[in-house]
Amino acid sequence: MCLIEISELKELFMIVQLKKVLCGCLIFLCVFSFSFAADELVFNSNKVDIHYTDTEGEGVPIVLLHGYTMSLDMWHETGIVDSLSKNYRVITLDLRGHGKSGKPTNSHDYGPKVGIDVINLLDHLKIPKSHLMGYSMGAFVVGRLLVTHPERILSATLVSGSFPLSNEEEADFQESTAKDMEAHGNKALASVARGWAFDSITVEQISNILTPIQAVFGSEEVGDFYYAQQKMLRKPKNSRPILLIEGADHDSKKAAVLHPKFLNEAKKFISSIQKN
């Protein structure tokens, strides 16, 4: 029923591919053995418990946002947290509906509220501004925050996604994803998908973004979705040219987010912002 693969990167987890989603496959990470280098913590965000980790390092903070159906584990298991924490304070969280965070089953508890949890976490940790890094759905959350809370963002690194847009095709996709999740007995993830309908932002709002942005895609992601995102990424004044990683895709063991070039270039981008 499911295709099981062992990651070549660390061989610590299985990837169970269930369906096409966000121009890739829906991914679940099943951990065999793992312990966080950072403390596992919980705070309450508008009556929903949010699970997070914090390396509590001395550097400037970076908050990492995972993809749909995933959890903060993806950043730890792939070594990204370990690598970034050498120079930065790295914070990860399970977005509501995912991982060990609370899982409301009403679609109105998602949408923009997913991003507000990130802002509430910064408030909870008394962090005025942070770099944000989002993968897939996490990139869309960051894309919306660039419009609604730019004053809290030092830079945005967007991997395999950027801005949540609204059209008939997207609406159909959201509903089909929700129905698929319901068929698998996951009401919370179904509500997450239906909540995307409340997330969309406008071209004018995107054009007014001044925060530095670096978007990353794999060459295997090039298609209608990529071109739509590319068009939007030309709008903000401080958006860098898209980093296209040859041979990388959305969510297999060749995913752009797993490629060494992604992390190396992300570090350079964030470092360049720090120097300005």
N, C-alpha and C positions, 0 to 999 in steps of 0.2 A: 504493500500500500504506500509506503514512504521510501524515498531514496535516502540512504544513510551514507554519509561520507565522513572520513576522518580528516580534520584540518592538517595540512602539511606545515602550517605555521608553528603550532605548539602541541598538537595531538592531545589536547586536553578536553576537547568537547566534540559532540556530534552535531551535524547540521541536518535537520529533518525538513525537507522541502515539501510544502503542502500545496501551494498554488501560486500562480502569477500575481504579484502585487507590487505597486509602485515601480512598474517597469522592471520587475525582477521577481524572485520567488519569496514567498512567505517563509521566514526562518525561525526555528526554535533552537536555542542552544541548550544542550543537555550536558551538564557538568559531571565529569567522572570524579575528579579530585581537584580541589582548588581552595586556597585561603587568601583572603584579601591582604594586601600590604597596608591598606588604609582601614580605619575603623568603620564598621557598619553602624549606621545611625538612623534615627527616624525623627521627623518633625511633622507637625500637623499644619496642613495648608488648606484653609477653608473647609475644615471638617473631614479632610481626606489625609490619611497617614502617607507620607512620602519617605521611602527608604533611600538613603544616600550614603556615599562614602566621601571621606575628606582626608587627603594625605597630610594636611596641615603643614605643608612645606613653607619655606620662607619667601618663595617667589610670588610673582603676580598670579592671581587665580585664573584657571581655565576650567570651564564647565563643559562636560561632554554629554551629548544627548544621543541616545541609541535609536535604532530603527523599530518599525512596527513589529509586534510580537516578540521582540527581543528584551533585553534587560541591560543593566549596567555591567553585567558580567562580560559583555563583548569587549569592553575597553580594557578590562583587567586581564582577561585570558589571552588576548592578542599581544600583550606586552606594551600597549600604547601608554597606559598609565605609568608603568615603570619607567618608560623612556622619557615622558614629559615631566615626571616628578623630579628629575634630576635638576631642573631649572625653574619649575613652576609649582604652585599649589594646585593640585588637580582634584576636582570635585566631579563625581558621577552621581546620577540619580536614576532610579526606576521611574519612568514617566507613569502617571496615574493610569491604572488599567493593566499595568505590566509588572513583572517580577514580584517583588515583595511589597510593593506599594498598594494602597487601597484600590478597590475595583468597583466603582459605582456602575450601575447598569442602566443609567439614563443618559442618552446622548447629549443632553444639555449640561452634563457634568464634565464634558470633554471640550473639544474645540479650543477656543482661546484660553480656557482654564488650565490646559496643559502647560502653556507658556507662562501663565501667571504663577504656577507652582515654582518655576525656575526663578522668577523674580522674588517670590516669597522665600525661597531658599537663600538667595543672596541677602535678603533682609535678615533672615534668621542667623546667618553667619556674619552679619555686619560687614558685608562686602559692598562698597559703593559701585564698583565697576568690575567687569570680568571679560576675558576673552570667551567666546562661545564656539564650540565645535559640534556640528550635528551631522549625523549620517541618515540618509533616506528620509523617513518621517521626521527624524530629529532635525534634519536640515530645514524642513518646512516650518517646524516650530521656531527655529532660529530666524528664518525668513520673516515670519510674522512679527517676532519681537523686534526686528530691525525697524519695523514701522511703528509699533506701539510703545516700545521702551528703548529707544536708541541711546538715551542718556545713561543706560546701565551697561552698554556693550562697548568694549575697547576694539574688538575686531570680530569678524564672523568667518569661520571656515566651514564651508558647506560641501559635503561629500555626497555625490549621487542624488542631488536634489537641491532646490533653492527656495522658490516662492510658491505658496499655496494659491492656486488660481481657481476660478469658477467657470464651468461650462457644462453643457449637457453630457458630454462624454465622461467628464469627471464625476458628475452626479450618478451616472449609471454604474461607474466603477465602484464608487463608494457603497452603493446599495448592494451590488453583487458580492463585494467583499464582506459586508455585514451579514448577508444571508449565509455565506459560506462559513463564517465564524459561528453563527447560530447552529448550523448543521453539525458543527464539531462541538457543540455544547458550551461555547465560550461567549456568554452574553456581554461580558465587559468589553472584549475586543470588538464585538459587533457594535457596541455603543461608541467605541473609539472611532470606528470607521464612519458611522453616521454623524459623529461630531465634527468631522472634517468639513461638512457643509457650512459650518459657522466660522471657518478659518480664513476664507478667501480675502485677499487684499487687492487693491486696484493698481493699474499701471501708473497712475499719477502718484500714488503713495510710494511705489517702488522707485520712481524717478527722483523723489525727494530724499532718498536715503543718502546720508553722508558718511556713514560708518565704513571703514575699510573692509572689503569682502574678497575672499579667495574661494572660488568654486572649483571642485575637482570631480571629474567623471572618468570612467573607463572608456576606451575606444569602442568596446563592445556594447556600450549603452547608447551609442549614437543612433538616433531615430527620431520619430515625431516628438516624443517626450523631451529628449535632449535639445532639439532645436527650439522648442517652446521655452525651455528654461534659459537657453543661450540668448534668445531674443530679450527676455526680461533682465538678464544679467548685464546687458549693455546699457540699461537705463541709469543705474546709480553712478554718481560721479566718481566714487572711489572703489569701484569694482575692478579687480585685476582681471586680465585675460584668463579664461578657463584653462586650468591645468588638465590636459587630456593624457591619460596614462595608457600607452599602447598595450593592447592585449588584455586589459583589465575589464571586468564586467561589474554587475551590480551586487551579486550576493553569493557567488560560489567561492571556492578556494582561490579564485583569481580576482576577487572583488577589489575594486579600487581602494577601499578603506583598509585592506590588508597589505597593499603594496608598499614596499619600503620607500619608494619615491614619494608617495603621499605624505608620510610622516616627516621625511626630510624636508620637503618643500613647505609643509605646514609650519614646521619649526622656524624656517627662514622667514616666512611671512609674518609670523607672530613676533619674532625678534626684530624685524624691520619696523613694526609698529611701535615697539618699546623704545626704539632709538629716536623716533620722531617726536 
